[in-house]
Amino acid sequence: MTYDTILTDIRGSGDIKTGVITLHRPKAMNALNDQLMDELGCALMGFDRDDSIGCIIVTGSEKAFAAGADIAAMKDYDFQKVYGSNYISRNWETIRTVRKPVIAVVQGVALGGGCELAMMCDMIFAADNAKFGQPEITIGVIAGAGGTQRLPRTVGKAKAMDMLLTNRWMDAAEAERCGLVSRVLPADKVMEEALAAAEKICSFGRLAVMATKEAVNATFESSLSEGLHVERRLFHSMFGTADQREGMDAFVNKRKPMFNK
Ligand code: CO8
C-alpha cells in the first residue's frame, strides 16, 4: 500500500515487530486533513490485523507531531457540510478501535487536533522540545476531536480549562508532571526509547497485552465498580490462556517464558 501523507515502516529485532507510522505533510507542519486521517486509519488497521506486529508507534517530524486540523481546508466548511458529513466522527477516530498498543512519539508541536490525536494513543513519549496546546479558541471554534473530554480527564479541570480557554501551551516537563506524557527524552533519543518500549511490549503474550489495554481504557468509559468488573472478568479470562500457564510455570521453574505472540 502506498500513501501520500504518511510513511510506514516496520522496526525491531525479534519475531514480533513494531509498526511505525510517520505523519508526513512537511510543508503544512503535518496539519491533519481527511486524506491523512483516512491513510492513518488504513495503516493502523493494517498493522492491527498483521500477526507479525505487536505494537504501533505514531510520530511526526522533528518540528511537528501535528499542528492541528488543516485550517486552510476547514475555512470554507459550513454547518451543513460538517454535520451532514459527520466530520471528525466519520474517519478521525479509527485509532480508538485498534486493539494493539499505540505509542505517540511527539517532537515539536502537538496542537489542536494534533494534541487530540496524541491523546487518543495509549502512551505519549515526548521529546524535550515538545509543546502541547489546544488553540482552537483563537480561530473561533472549540476543540472537536476529544480535547474538551480527554484533556480534563488526563491533566485535571484546572489545567485543561487554562489550555482550552487561554491557549496556554504546556511544555514537555509540565506535560510529564501532570500525567499527559509517560516519558520525556532528549529529541535524539525519544524514538530509540519508544522502539525499546515497543519491543518490550512485543515480547509479552499478545492476549495479556490486549486485555491490559482494554481494561485500562474501560476506566474512561465507566464508574469505578463497572471498571473493576471489566478488569476482574478480563483477569479471570487470562486463566483460559496458554500464556498464563506458561508465564507462571516459567516463574516457578526460574526460566524465561515463551509466550504466544
Ligand atoms: N493548518 C494548515 N496549515 C498549517 C497549520 C494548520 N493547522 N499549521 C501550520 N500550517 C502551515 C502554515 O500555514 C505554513 O504554511 P505556508 O508555509 O504555506 O505559509 C506552514 O504550515 C508553516 O507554518 P508557520 O509558517 O506558521 O510556522 P511557524 O513555525 O511560524 O509556526 C505554528 C508554527 C505555531 C504551529 C503555527 O503554524 C500555528 O499556529 N499553526 C496553527 C495551530 C492551530 O491553530 N492549530 C489548531 C487548528 S484547529 C484544530 O485542530 C481543531 C481540531 C478539532 C478537531 C478537528 C476539527 C477541525
Residues whose N, C-alpha, C, O or C-beta is under 5 A from the ligand:
A	BS01	CO8	K27 A28 M29 A31 A67 G68 A69 D70 I71 A72 V109 L111 G112 G113 P135 E136 I142 A143 G144 A145
